[in-house]
Amino acid sequence: MGKLDESRQTEEMVSAYIKKFHMISTGEKILIGLSGGADSVCLFRILLALREKLDFSLEAVHVNHCLRDTAARDEAFVRALCDSEHVLLHVYSVDVKAHADENGMSEEEAGRELRYRCFTQTMEKSGATKVAVAHHKNDQAETILFHICRGSGPNGLSGMHPVRDVVIRPILCLSREQIENYLSDGGQEYVVDETNESTRYSRNRIRLEVMPVLEEICPGAGEHIAAAGENMEQLAGYLKQQIQKAMEECVEWTGQAGDVMKLSCQKLAGL
C-alpha cells in the first residue's frame, strides 16, 4: 500500500469515528486547539481533508502558555500553517505559572483551565459550536492508568470520552504511531515541545517510564488499555440507563412544587 493510500485510510478511519459518535453536524463551525505539536497538526490536516466531505467550517485556536523560550517559535509555526491553508486563527497568551501559583494548582491543571477558558471565549465570539482536541489512543491509555492510580469507578476507567459536551476528540481512534506515519507520509512538519521529555509532570512519567515497561511485559498494552476503556464506557452508559429506569419505577415526585420525593420500598426491594 502506498503512502497516499495509507493517508486516505487514516482519514477514512477518523471520518467513520466522527460519524459513529455524531461529532459534527452539517454546517457546523468547528474550532481546533492547535499547539503546533504532532498530534494537533495531524488533527488539523485530517479535518482539512474531511472539511468538504462532512460539510463543516474550521477555525483554529492557539494558546501560548508563556512557559518556554520556544513558545514564540510554536506560535509563529501555527500562524504560518494557518496562513498557508487560509484558516482563521485566534491566538491567546496566558500566564500559566501565575495562575497556578495564585490558585494552588499544578501548571498542568492551570494550563488546561486557561486553555479551555480561551476555547469558550472564542466560541462565544466566533459562533463555533464544537472544539476539537487532539487526544489519541496513547493519551487514553495514560489517562486510564492515572485514574486507576488515584482510584476510580467505571466512569473514570472509561477514560476520555469521544464527545464531552462541546468537546470532541476525532483522533482518539488513532495511535501515536499512526499519527507520526500520517505526518511523515504527507511531508508535514511540526514543532516539538521539549517539556514532553521532562519527568516532573505526572503524565510524562507515565508515558516515559511506565508505558514502556508495560509494553515490554505485554506488547500492545497501550492499545489494550484503550480498548478496555471503550468497554468500560459502554458499561458506565448501561449502568446510567438502568439507574434512570429504576428511578422512574421507584420514585414519585409529589407536593405542590413537585419537590417531595416518594420512594416505593416495595419496588426498590424488587430490583
N, C-alpha and C positions, 0 to 999 in steps of 0.2 A: 504494500500500500504506500502511495506517495505521500509527501508532506502535505500537499493540498487536500488530499482525501482525508488524511488524519485530522487536519484542522477542521474540515467540514463536519467530520464525525463528532468532534468535540462540541462544535456549535450546535449540532442537532441534539446531542445529549442534553445540553443546557436548555435548548428550546423545549424539549419534551419535559424536562424538570419544571420549567416555568409554567407550562400548561397543566401539569399534574397538580400543582398546588395553587393554580389560579392566581399567580403572582401579578400579572399585568393584564389589564383590560384594554380593549381597543380605544385609541385616542388619549390614553393617559400620558402625563408628563412624569418622567422618572428622573430622580436625582441620583447620581452615583458618587459615593465617597471615594475620591481619587487621591491617594497619597503619593503615587508615583512608583510604589513598590511593585514587585512581580504580580501579586495577587490582584490588586486593584487595576493594574494596567491590562491584565488578562480579561477581567470582567468588563472593562471599558471596551476593549476590542471586540469581545463577543457580543456585547449589547449593540455596538455599532453595526455588526454583521447581521443582527436579528431585528434591528430597528424597523426596517421597511416591512419585513415579513410579518412581524407581530403588531405593526402599526402603533408605535408609540414615539414620543419625542424624548430627547435626552439632554440634560444639563449636568454639570459636574460641580462638586464642592471640594475644595482643598483647604484643610485646616493646618496651619503652621503652628506647631506646639512650642516653638522657640526654645527647644531644649538642647539642640545640637548645632554645631558650627555649620554642618552641611544642610541645615533646614532650608536655607535660602536656595541652595542648589536644587533641592527637591521641588520647591515652589516654581523655580524657573523651568525645570523639566516639564512639570504639569502644564504650565502656561503654554509652552511651545507645543506640547502634544495636543492640547485642546484647540489651539490656533490652527494647527495643521488639519484638523478634522472639522473645523468650524463649529465647535461645541462651546456654548456659553459656559464660562467658568466663574464660580463665586469663590473668592479667596478670603480667608479669615486668619488673623494672627491672635493667638491666645497665650496667656502666661500660665502654663500648666503648673509650674513649680509653685508659684504664688498661690494658686487656687488650692493645691494640695496642702500647703502649709497652713493656710487660713482655715481649711475645713477638716484638718486632721485625717487626711486620706492619702493613699499611695499615689504616685504620679500616674500609674496605670489607670486607677479609678478616676482621677481628676481629668486625665486626657479623654477618657471615654465620655465623661459627663459633659465636658465642654464641646467635644465633637458633636454629640447628639443635640446639644443646645444650638449649635450652628446649623445643623440639619433642619431643625424645627423652624428656626428663623428664616432660612432660605425657602422652605416650603411655603411659609406664610406669604412671602413677598413674590414668589415665582408662580404660585398656583400649582406646584407639583403635588402629586398625591402619594407617591411612594419614594422610599430611599433604598437604594440597592447598595449593599455592603459585600465585601469580598471574602467572607469566611469560606473555608473549604473543608474537605474531609479530615485533613490532618489537624486543623484547628478544632474540629468537632471532637476528635479523639482526646486531644489535650484538655478540652473543656470538661468532658465526661470524667476523665481521671481526676481533675481538680475538684469536681463536685463529689466524687467518691471519697477523696481525702478529707473533705470538710463534713461529710455525712449528708446523704441526700436520699429522697424518696424517688418514685417514678418520674416526677416532673423534672427534677434535676438530672437524673440519669438519662433522660432523653436528650440532654444537651441543648444546643441552639436549634430553634425551630426554623424551617424554611421561610415561614411567614410569621411575623410577630407584630401585630397592629399595622403600622405603615412601613415597617422594615422588612425588606425581602432579601433573601440570600440565594441568588440564582446559581452560584457555582459551588454550593455546598455539596453537590454531587461529584465534584472533581477532586482528585488528589493533587498534592503539591507537584508530583512528578508530571501529571497531565498538564498542569498549568505551565510548568517550565518548558515542556515539549511544545506546547501551543505557541508560546512566545518565540522559542528558538526556530520553529518551522516558519514563522512569519517574519523572522528577522527583526523582531520588535525589541528595542532596548527598554530598560527600566532602571530605577535607582535602587541602591541597597542601603538600608538603614543599619549602620554599624552596631547600634544598640541591640539589635536582634541576636547578637552573639554574646551579650552580657548576661551572666547568670544572677545578676542582682534582682531580676524580675522573676516572679514565681513561674509564669507560663514559659518563659525562656528555659528555666531549669527543667521543666517537664519535657520540653521539646528537645533540648540539647543533651540531657543526662538520663532521663527516664525512658523516653520512647526508644532510643537506640538499644537499650538493654532489653526491652520488651520485644523488639523486632528480632533480636538475637535468639531469645527464648522461643518466640513463635513468629516466624516470618509472616508479614501481612497483619500484624497485631493492630496497627492503626486502622486499617480497613475494617477489621472485625469489630473493633470497639465502636466505630462509627455506625456499623450495621446494627450492633446491639442497641445503640441509641435510637435508631429508627424503630426497632421493635418496642422499646420502652415508651416511645412517643405514642405508638398505637395503643399500648396498654393503658397509658395515662388517659388518652382520649376515651377509651372504652369505660374506664372507671368513672370518669366525669359524667358520661352519659347515664350510667347506672345510678350514680348518686342523685342526679337530677330526676330520674324516673322515680326513685324511692322517695324523694322529697315530695313530688307531686302526688304520690299514692298515700303517704303517711301524714302529710301536713296540710292543715286547712287554716287559711288566714281569715280571721273574723274581726269584729269590732267596727265601730263607725268609720274609722280611718283605715281599716284593713291592716292594723298593726299588731293584732293579737294572734299569736301562733297557737293553734290547737293541734297537738300531736296525738295520733292514734297509736297507743302502745300495742294494741292487738295486731294492727297491720305491721308495725315495726318488728314485732316478735316473729311474724310470719315470713320475714325476708330471710 
